[in-house]
Amino acid sequence: MKKDIHPKVQEVIASCVCGAQFKVDSTKPDIRVDICGLCHPFYTGNEKIMDTEGRVERFKRQYKVK
């Protein structure tokens, strides 16, 4: 690797709008995100599926998924 061409990596605190903060390594001095693993609906189990044509219900009936 060539010397002095790579950006400096430092430990910074990444902040989410939900209030969660994480220590991460980054080349940027500050990281702010809109959504994280603690507030994302997929990971929290609060995921809502918008199904206007009944495809999800049809799939659940066909394959007997709860």
C-alpha positions in Angstrom: 0.0 0.0 0.0 1.2 3.5 -0.7 1.8 5.8 2.2 -0.1 9.0 2.9 -2.9 8.5 0.3 -5.5 6.9 2.5 -7.9 9.0 4.7 -7.4 8.9 8.4 -9.8 6.5 10.2 -11.0 7.5 13.6 -13.5 6.3 16.2 -16.6 8.5 16.1 -20.1 8.4 17.6 -22.9 7.7 15.1 -26.2 9.2 16.2 -29.7 8.1 15.2 -32.8 10.3 15.4 -34.3 7.8 17.9 -31.5 8.8 20.3 -29.3 5.7 20.0 -25.6 6.3 19.7 -22.9 3.8 18.5 -19.2 4.0 18.4 -17.9 3.2 14.9 -14.8 3.7 12.9 -15.1 6.2 10.1 -13.2 8.7 7.9 -15.9 11.3 8.6 -15.8 13.3 11.9 -19.6 13.0 12.6 -22.3 10.5 11.5 -26.0 11.1 11.8 -28.6 8.6 10.5 -32.4 8.6 10.1 -32.9 5.0 11.1 -30.8 2.4 12.9 -31.1 -1.3 13.9 -32.9 -0.4 17.2 -35.7 1.6 15.6 -36.0 0.0 12.1 -39.4 -1.7 11.8 -37.9 -4.9 10.3 -35.7 -5.5 13.3 -38.2 -4.3 16.0 -41.1 -6.5 14.6 -43.3 -3.5 13.9 -43.1 -4.0 10.2 -46.3 -3.1 8.4 -47.0 -4.4 5.0 -49.1 -2.2 2.7 -51.1 -4.7 0.6 -54.0 -3.1 -1.3 -54.6 -6.1 -3.6 -54.7 -8.9 -1.0 -51.5 -10.6 -2.2 -50.1 -11.2 1.3 -53.4 -12.7 2.6 -53.6 -15.0 -0.5 -50.0 -16.1 0.1 -50.6 -16.8 3.8 -53.8 -18.8 3.0 -52.1 -20.8 0.2 -49.0 -21.7 2.3 -50.7 -21.6 5.7 -48.3 -19.1 7.1 -49.2 -17.5 10.4 
